[in-house]
Amino acid sequence: MTTSTLDKAALVAAIRAGRERLEAAVTSFDDAAMHDRIDEVWTRKDVLAHLAAWERRVVELLERLRAGAAPAERVETDELNARYYAADRDRSLDDIRSGERAAYDRLLAAIDSASDEELFDGGHFAWTDGDPLADWFRGNGDEHYDEHLDQLSRPAR
């Protein structure tokens, strides 16, 4: 499914389907397993916090673009991930879970409030360099969830 074949309903359906896959993976782990380290540094909890940070970021991007402001700064992905990790690593699992759920709900609300031009016209916001904002929502929604499903499913180290 490409952005050119999407409308708002299909965009939301794709993100919700990705969300179902994410929730199936996350709910298969108890609280203790959410704290298991699954790579060199991150725990499953850290992955959930990471997803929330990027969900928040795309909503904030839309808000800034609507206000006529450019995003605060262009920062490399690895640097942003390091910042988000540092900000979230000491938060409780309950806080991460509720924060991620709130970020997901805001993401859906932002899509709902967006016009078709904002979502699907790559030229609507010059900052996106011709990419439709819908691509950004998918990239920080269902596509991002799918990107991390394997990581979430890894055995503890």
trRosetta pair geometry for C-beta under 8 A, 3 or more apart (Angstrom, degrees):
i j d omega theta_ij theta_ji phi_ij phi_ji
1 5 6.0 -123 -156 77 68 118
1 6 6.5 79 166 -68 106 96
1 10 7.0 -156 -166 165 137 119
1 14 6.1 -146 87 -93 151 135
2 5 5.3 84 59 13 75 98
2 6 7.3 -133 103 -17 40 94
3 6 5.3 -57 -148 24 40 119
3 120 6.5 172 168 -130 100 77
3 132 4.7 168 166 54 150 139
3 134 4.9 141 -135 86 110 120
3 135 5.3 -57 -59 -61 142 87
3 138 7.5 -139 -78 3 94 141
5 10 7.4 -88 121 125 74 164
6 10 4.5 -148 -142 89 72 119
6 11 4.9 81 175 -60 131 83
6 14 7.4 -55 -115 -7 126 137
6 120 7.0 -161 84 -102 93 115
6 134 6.0 177 87 164 143 154
7 10 5.3 89 45 14 64 103
7 11 7.1 -118 101 -9 30 93
7 116 7.4 -30 -150 -121 78 112
7 120 7.8 -29 -120 -62 44 150
8 11 5.5 -53 -147 34 32 116
8 12 6.4 29 157 -15 66 105
8 111 6.7 151 -154 163 93 97
8 112 7.8 104 179 -108 127 41
8 114 7.7 176 -114 78 118 93
8 116 6.6 -98 -41 -92 107 79
8 119 6.5 105 -91 56 85 168
9 12 6.0 -56 -149 39 29 108
9 13 6.2 31 152 -21 64 109
10 13 5.4 -51 -142 37 33 114
10 14 6.3 37 156 -22 65 102
11 14 6.0 -55 -152 32 27 110
11 15 6.6 20 153 -12 62 108
11 111 6.3 -159 114 -159 124 136
11 119 6.8 -85 -44 -179 171 138
11 134 5.3 -99 -113 -147 136 113
11 137 6.6 46 180 92 119 135
11 138 7.1 -107 -148 -62 85 98
12 15 5.8 -58 -148 40 33 108
12 16 6.1 32 155 -19 68 108
12 108 6.6 74 -133 -138 102 90
12 111 6.0 161 -79 117 91 145
12 112 7.7 55 -87 -69 135 78
13 16 5.7 -55 -142 39 29 111
13 17 6.3 32 156 -22 64 105
14 17 5.8 -54 -148 34 29 111
14 18 6.6 28 153 -16 62 105
14 138 6.4 -11 113 -115 133 106
14 141 7.7 95 109 106 88 125
14 142 5.2 -120 145 16 80 159
15 18 5.7 -54 -151 38 33 112
15 19 6.3 39 149 -24 65 106
15 107 7.3 -151 -178 128 149 122
15 108 7.2 -179 106 -89 140 84
15 111 7.5 -172 14 -29 157 163
15 137 6.8 -54 -76 148 136 101
15 138 6.8 -125 -74 -105 89 60
15 141 4.0 -33 -127 158 105 143
15 142 4.8 -138 -114 -32 42 103
16 19 5.3 -51 -147 34 34 117
16 20 6.6 41 152 -24 64 98
16 142 8.0 -27 29 -73 25 117
17 20 5.7 -45 -153 28 34 114
17 21 6.9 34 149 -16 62 101
17 142 6.4 33 72 -122 78 137
18 21 5.6 -54 -155 35 37 111
18 22 6.4 37 148 -19 68 105
18 141 6.0 117 70 140 144 79
18 142 2.4 175 -22 -130 151 82
18 143 7.0 -63 -111 -27 155 32
18 145 4.4 134 163 51 104 133
18 146 5.9 -83 -136 -36 105 94
19 22 5.5 -52 -147 37 35 113
19 23 6.1 33 156 -17 68 106
19 104 6.6 104 -119 -157 128 136
19 141 7.5 -45 -54 -177 92 91
19 142 6.9 -74 -28 -89 64 80
19 145 6.6 -157 -83 -66 40 167
20 23 5.8 -53 -142 39 29 109
20 24 6.3 34 155 -23 63 104
21 24 5.8 -52 -149 32 30 113
21 25 6.7 27 153 -16 62 105
21 142 7.9 80 35 -148 119 85
21 145 6.2 127 79 131 102 123
21 146 6.6 28 96 -87 148 77
21 149 6.3 -42 146 -93 111 138
22 25 5.9 -61 -156 36 32 108
22 26 6.1 19 156 -12 70 111
22 51 7.4 127 -148 -149 146 167
22 145 4.0 -81 -63 -158 121 125
22 148 7.9 39 -116 75 101 103
22 149 7.0 -117 -96 -86 60 91
22 152 7.9 116 -145 -7 68 167
23 26 5.8 -57 -136 43 33 105
23 27 5.7 24 168 -14 69 113
24 27 6.5 -57 -134 41 20 102
24 28 6.7 29 158 -32 55 107
25 28 6.1 -62 -163 20 28 114
25 29 7.9 9 152 -9 59 104
25 149 5.5 -157 -63 -140 158 82
25 152 4.8 76 152 107 131 139
25 153 6.1 -85 -145 -63 113 90
26 29 6.5 -69 -168 33 40 102
26 34 7.7 44 -160 -103 82 107
26 44 7.3 152 -124 169 76 118
26 48 6.5 84 -118 -88 133 120
26 152 6.7 -65 -76 -166 66 144
29 33 3.7 -129 -163 96 101 124
29 34 5.3 134 120 -60 124 71
29 36 7.9 -119 -156 20 134 116
29 44 6.0 -1 87 118 170 172
29 152 7.9 -128 -16 175 138 94
30 33 5.2 93 51 12 66 103
30 34 7.3 -117 104 -11 36 90
31 34 5.6 -52 -153 26 35 116
31 35 7.2 26 153 -13 63 103
31 93 5.9 135 -148 98 92 165
32 35 6.0 -64 -164 35 36 107
32 36 7.4 56 140 -42 64 90
33 36 5.3 -23 -158 -7 49 120
33 44 6.7 21 134 18 72 148
33 156 7.2 -122 -141 -56 72 119
34 43 6.8 70 150 149 51 110
34 44 4.6 -107 -144 82 51 115
34 45 4.8 80 154 -58 94 87
34 48 7.5 -13 -157 -2 111 137
34 93 5.5 92 106 -132 139 132
35 43 5.3 -24 -160 -166 33 149
35 44 7.4 -53 -24 42 16 90
35 45 5.9 13 -89 -11 52 127
35 93 7.0 -78 -62 -67 92 127
36 43 6.0 140 75 -144 33 89
36 44 6.2 37 55 -6 82 104
36 156 3.5 -87 -169 -104 129 113
36 157 7.6 142 168 23 90 61
37 41 7.3 -115 -149 153 109 12
37 42 6.9 131 -148 89 68 32
37 43 5.3 -62 -90 -85 47 73
37 156 6.5 82 57 -158 55 79
37 157 5.0 -59 99 43 97 106
38 42 6.2 -41 54 97 86 84
38 43 6.5 103 1 -141 88 31
38 44 5.9 78 -20 -57 134 72
38 47 7.4 -21 49 -30 136 129
38 151 6.1 110 121 173 131 73
38 152 7.2 19 164 -120 176 23
38 154 4.5 122 -167 72 104 116
38 155 7.7 156 -128 86 82 24
38 156 6.5 -72 -85 -109 66 46
38 157 6.6 156 -121 -16 18 95
39 42 5.2 23 46 44 102 92
39 151 6.7 -33 -38 -149 122 102
39 154 7.2 76 -58 66 75 162
39 157 7.2 131 -87 -31 8 137
41 46 7.5 -115 121 129 82 173
41 85 7.5 30 131 -167 132 149
42 46 4.0 -139 -150 85 85 137
42 47 5.9 90 162 -52 131 78
42 50 7.5 -15 -132 -29 139 135
42 85 7.4 -95 -92 -123 94 123
42 151 7.6 9 91 172 135 125
43 46 4.7 109 48 0 67 100
43 47 7.4 -123 99 -3 44 83
44 47 5.5 -48 -154 30 40 114
44 48 6.7 40 149 -18 66 101
44 152 5.6 78 -130 -139 97 75
45 48 5.7 -54 -154 35 34 111
45 49 6.4 34 149 -17 66 105
45 93 5.3 -90 -116 -106 128 85
45 96 5.5 107 -169 61 90 168
46 49 5.5 -53 -147 38 34 113
46 50 6.2 42 150 -26 65 104
46 85 6.3 27 -160 -129 113 91
46 88 7.1 133 -131 104 65 113
46 89 6.4 9 -104 -108 105 75
47 50 5.4 -50 -149 32 32 117
47 51 6.6 35 152 -20 64 101
47 148 5.3 155 -169 -178 118 134
47 151 5.9 167 -108 112 143 121
47 152 5.6 -154 100 -81 160 86
48 51 5.8 -50 -151 32 33 111
48 52 6.6 34 150 -18 63 104
48 96 5.4 93 100 151 115 117
48 97 6.9 -10 153 -86 149 56
48 100 5.3 -70 169 -58 93 159
49 52 5.6 -54 -151 36 34 114
49 53 6.4 39 151 -25 66 103
49 84 7.0 165 134 156 95 99
49 85 7.6 111 100 -110 123 49
49 88 3.8 152 176 155 142 150
49 89 7.7 -168 73 -73 165 40
49 91 6.8 137 -106 54 134 126
49 96 4.8 -68 -73 -137 91 115
49 99 7.5 29 -120 84 73 128
49 100 7.0 -109 -93 -64 35 109
50 53 5.8 -51 -151 29 31 113
50 54 6.8 19 156 -9 63 106
50 81 6.7 17 -136 -140 112 88
50 84 6.1 105 -117 117 61 134
50 85 7.0 4 -83 -75 96 79
50 88 7.7 -159 -57 60 51 153
50 148 7.4 159 85 -99 125 155
51 54 6.1 -63 -153 41 31 104
51 55 6.3 35 150 -22 67 106
51 100 6.2 47 85 -138 100 118
51 103 7.9 152 120 92 72 138
51 144 6.2 147 -127 128 85 117
51 145 6.6 56 -132 -90 135 69
51 148 6.6 -119 -68 34 110 157
52 55 5.5 -53 -146 35 33 113
52 56 6.3 33 155 -18 66 104
52 88 7.9 141 65 -114 118 151
52 96 7.0 -163 1 -166 149 70
52 99 5.3 65 -173 121 158 93
52 100 3.8 -105 -73 -101 116 71
52 103 4.2 136 -154 22 78 155
52 104 7.7 -71 -110 -34 73 79
53 56 5.8 -55 -152 37 29 111
53 57 6.3 33 149 -26 63 107
53 80 7.9 165 140 157 127 97
53 84 3.9 46 -147 -141 172 136
53 87 7.8 120 -102 67 129 124
53 88 6.9 -110 -56 -34 120 143
53 103 7.8 -50 -44 -129 17 163
54 57 5.2 -45 -141 31 37 118
54 58 6.7 36 161 -19 65 98
54 84 7.8 -19 -43 -96 71 167
54 140 4.4 -152 146 -142 100 101
54 144 5.9 -158 101 -153 147 164
55 58 6.5 -57 -154 32 29 104
55 59 6.9 23 151 -12 62 108
55 100 7.3 99 28 -152 143 65
55 103 3.9 107 92 147 124 111
55 104 5.7 -52 -158 -75 160 51
55 106 7.2 117 144 67 103 97
55 107 4.8 -78 -166 -53 98 131
55 140 5.8 161 -88 151 43 105
55 141 7.0 82 -107 -87 89 66
56 59 5.9 -64 -155 40 34 109
56 60 6.1 31 153 -18 71 110
56 103 4.8 -70 -54 -130 82 114
56 106 7.1 40 -107 76 62 141
57 60 5.7 -57 -145 40 31 111
57 61 6.2 39 153 -27 65 103
57 80 7.7 45 -99 -176 156 139
57 140 6.7 -141 68 -131 96 151
58 61 5.3 -45 -147 30 34 119
58 62 6.8 38 153 -18 62 99
58 107 6.6 46 76 -121 114 100
58 110 7.6 163 115 89 86 157
58 136 5.2 164 -135 144 112 100
58 137 5.8 144 158 -95 146 54
58 139 7.8 155 -87 73 138 87
58 140 4.2 -178 -30 54 137 156
58 141 7.8 -80 47 -38 161 85
59 62 5.8 -51 -155 33 34 110
59 63 6.5 34 149 -18 65 105
59 103 7.5 -156 5 -160 136 72
59 106 5.0 7 -105 134 168 109
59 107 5.7 -113 -58 -90 111 57
59 110 4.6 -155 -124 -49 89 154
60 63 5.5 -53 -148 37 36 114
60 64 6.2 34 155 -18 68 105
60 71 8.0 87 119 -125 95 92
61 64 5.9 -57 -147 38 29 108
61 65 6.2 25 157 -16 65 109
61 71 5.7 -18 -119 -87 83 115
61 133 7.9 180 114 -141 115 107
61 136 6.6 -98 88 159 151 151
62 65 5.8 -58 -143 40 29 109
62 66 6.2 31 158 -20 64 108
62 110 5.4 125 59 -175 155 125
62 114 6.6 -77 -155 -86 140 120
62 118 7.2 69 -146 169 104 126
62 133 6.5 91 -95 -170 96 142
63 66 5.9 -57 -149 36 27 112
63 67 6.5 21 154 -14 62 110
63 110 7.8 -84 -47 -123 85 120
64 67 5.7 -62 -149 40 31 109
64 69 4.6 -83 -170 80 84 99
64 70 7.0 -7 148 124 120 13
64 71 5.6 113 92 -89 155 52
64 72 7.6 -110 -114 -35 158 68
65 68 7.7 53 -179 -68 32 17
65 69 7.4 -101 -76 64 24 56
65 70 8.0 38 -93 -114 66 33
65 71 7.8 -12 -55 -50 84 78
65 125 4.6 -6 -167 -129 136 137
65 127 6.1 -130 -106 34 108 133
65 128 7.9 14 -111 -35 151 100
65 133 7.7 -155 65 -96 163 135
66 118 7.5 4 -83 -124 97 136
70 127 5.6 158 -129 -99 81 132
71 74 7.1 93 85 -71 117 62
71 127 6.7 135 -3 179 93 148
75 79 4.9 -113 170 87 103 122
75 80 5.1 124 102 -57 117 92
75 83 7.8 6 143 -2 156 141
76 79 4.6 87 64 7 86 107
76 80 7.1 -159 92 -5 43 86
77 80 5.7 -57 -148 38 32 110
77 81 6.2 33 155 -20 67 106
78 81 5.6 -52 -146 36 32 113
78 82 6.4 34 153 -20 64 104
79 82 5.7 -53 -150 35 32 112
79 83 6.5 33 151 -19 64 104
80 83 5.6 -54 -149 36 34 112
80 84 6.2 31 155 -17 68 106
81 84 5.8 -55 -145 39 31 109
81 85 6.2 33 155 -21 65 107
82 85 5.7 -52 -144 36 29 113
82 86 6.4 30 156 -19 63 106
83 86 5.9 -57 -149 36 29 110
83 87 6.3 24 155 -16 64 110
84 87 5.8 -60 -148 39 31 110
84 88 6.0 2 164 1 67 119
85 88 6.3 -77 -140 49 23 95
85 89 5.7 38 169 -52 68 106
86 89 6.5 -31 -126 2 21 114
88 91 5.2 -50 -161 13 61 121
88 96 6.8 87 -174 -103 112 103
91 95 4.5 -114 175 89 105 129
91 96 5.4 129 106 -56 117 86
91 99 7.5 -14 158 4 155 148
92 95 4.4 95 58 6 83 104
92 96 6.9 -147 95 -5 44 85
93 96 5.6 -53 -146 37 33 112
93 97 6.2 34 155 -20 66 105
94 97 5.7 -53 -146 36 30 111
94 98 6.3 20 159 -10 65 108
95 98 6.1 -57 -142 42 28 103
95 99 5.9 27 158 -18 64 114
96 99 5.8 -60 -141 42 25 111
96 100 6.1 25 160 -20 64 108
97 100 6.0 -57 -147 35 25 107
97 101 6.4 24 156 -18 62 107
98 101 5.7 -52 -147 36 33 112
98 102 6.3 34 154 -18 65 106
99 102 5.7 -54 -146 37 31 111
99 103 6.3 33 153 -21 65 106
100 103 5.5 -52 -146 36 34 113
100 104 6.3 35 154 -19 66 104
101 104 5.7 -53 -150 36 31 112
101 105 6.4 32 152 -18 64 106
102 105 5.7 -53 -147 38 32 112
102 106 6.3 33 153 -19 65 105
103 106 5.7 -53 -148 37 31 112
103 107 6.4 38 150 -26 63 102
104 107 5.5 -49 -150 29 33 116
104 108 6.7 29 153 -14 64 101
105 108 5.9 -54 -152 37 33 108
105 109 6.3 33 150 -18 65 108
106 109 5.5 -55 -144 40 33 113
106 110 6.1 39 154 -25 67 103
107 110 5.8 -52 -149 31 28 112
107 111 6.7 27 152 -16 61 103
107 137 6.8 140 -173 -147 101 94
107 140 7.4 -151 -125 110 134 105
107 141 6.2 157 161 -89 146 107
108 111 5.8 -53 -152 35 34 110
108 112 6.3 36 151 -21 66 107
109 112 5.4 -53 -147 36 33 115
109 113 6.2 23 157 -13 67 109
110 113 6.0 -61 -145 42 29 104
110 114 6.3 37 153 -34 64 107
110 137 7.7 -167 95 -106 113 120
111 114 5.6 -53 -147 23 31 116
111 119 7.0 66 -144 -100 76 131
111 137 6.0 91 -83 -144 112 158
114 118 4.4 -124 -169 84 98 129
114 119 5.0 107 125 -51 130 100
114 133 7.2 -136 -160 95 152 137
115 118 4.7 101 54 3 78 100
115 119 7.0 -159 91 1 43 88
116 119 5.9 -65 -146 46 32 105
116 120 5.4 -25 177 26 72 118
116 121 7.6 79 128 -21 68 95
117 120 7.1 -74 -115 54 16 77
117 121 4.6 -11 -158 8 62 132
117 124 5.1 137 154 -98 84 137
118 121 7.4 8 -41 39 11 95
118 124 5.6 -153 -107 133 36 157
118 125 7.3 50 -145 -32 68 108
118 133 5.9 -30 154 35 69 146
119 132 6.5 32 148 174 48 104
119 133 5.4 -96 -126 71 37 99
119 134 4.5 62 175 -59 87 95
119 137 7.4 -24 -138 3 96 138
120 132 5.0 -3 -143 -147 32 136
120 133 7.9 -70 -39 44 27 77
120 134 5.5 21 -82 -14 63 132
121 124 4.1 94 87 -38 106 105
121 132 6.6 117 49 -114 15 90
122 128 6.6 -129 -159 103 66 120
122 130 4.4 30 154 -179 122 50
122 131 5.6 -161 -135 111 102 2
122 132 4.7 -68 -73 -57 74 63
123 126 7.5 13 -165 -86 57 57
123 130 6.5 4 -73 -114 64 61
124 128 8.0 20 63 31 75 129
124 133 7.3 -61 66 -13 122 112
125 128 4.9 72 87 -3 101 107
125 133 6.4 65 21 -60 131 113
126 129 7.9 44 168 -68 50 37
128 131 4.6 -116 161 59 103 82
128 132 7.4 102 137 -84 151 2
128 133 6.1 -114 -79 -74 159 69
128 136 7.0 -100 -124 -39 121 128
131 135 5.0 -87 175 54 105 141
131 136 7.0 106 122 -43 120 90
132 135 5.2 110 70 -8 77 96
133 136 5.2 -46 -161 30 54 116
133 137 6.6 54 143 -19 73 98
134 137 5.5 -51 -150 36 38 112
134 138 6.4 35 152 -15 68 103
135 138 5.8 -55 -147 40 32 108
135 139 5.9 34 154 -21 66 111
136 139 5.6 -54 -141 40 29 114
136 140 6.3 5 162 2 63 111
137 140 6.3 -70 -143 51 26 93
137 141 5.4 12 159 -10 66 125
138 141 5.6 -67 -126 51 27 103
138 142 5.9 -37 -151 47 72 93
138 143 5.0 62 150 -7 81 115
139 143 5.2 -36 -110 67 36 132
139 144 6.2 68 157 -46 43 98
140 143 7.9 14 -6 59 20 92
140 144 5.2 18 -139 -18 26 146
141 144 6.3 108 42 28 14 102
141 145 6.9 -24 155 -11 42 105
142 145 5.5 -51 -143 33 33 113
142 146 6.3 31 159 -17 66 105
143 146 5.8 -54 -149 38 31 110
143 147 6.4 40 149 -28 63 104
144 147 5.4 -47 -148 28 34 119
144 148 6.8 13 159 -4 63 108
145 148 6.4 -78 -159 45 29 97
145 149 6.7 49 148 -52 67 93
146 149 5.6 -28 -148 -7 38 118
148 151 4.8 -56 -159 43 66 119
148 152 5.8 70 142 -27 85 100
149 152 5.7 -54 -147 36 32 111
149 153 6.3 23 157 -15 65 112
150 153 5.8 -65 -148 41 29 108
150 154 7.0 52 151 -47 62 89
151 154 6.0 -32 -160 -6 34 116
